């Protein structure tokens, strides 16, 4: 198994989940109507993973892949029932170094800029930066090649930096 779910962590999977949960929820929020739905998607993904954990090559990539699928499924179900406005993706980003107002402004700015990116680039950036996945894990999660993941990351990151610089300049 190539993930960090081995040895002592296998007995205490709770630590592993606690370590990766915030980034997984953030990733699921790209498709979910709100944080509760994103958390449900992660929970469903982990429930699918757990019985298969000994057969999975890369636990982290597997759970991210299933999280993505479950979040998309939930989003589609929600869209069929009613029309929801997309809620902020980055409410989970908090720092102790800034006031709540500054944090809210920063979060809104990052979300605004992320929303401008193409979905393919946005999901790779979230998986790489907040999820901490390698390009091979991202490739497995999104069912693309590692080179495509790296290319989307580089292009998306360049656009993100440019847009953030422009947003800061406009403030």
Secondary structure, DSSP 8 states (H G I E B T S, - for coil): --SS-STHHHHTHHHHHHHHHHHHHHHHTTTSSSHHHHHHHHHHHHHHHHTTTTT-S-HHHHHHHHHHHHHHHHHHHHHHH-------S-TT---SSS-HHHHHHHHHHHHHHHHHS-HHHHHHHIIIIIS---HHHHHHHHTS-HHHHHHHHHHHHHHHHHHHHHHHHH-
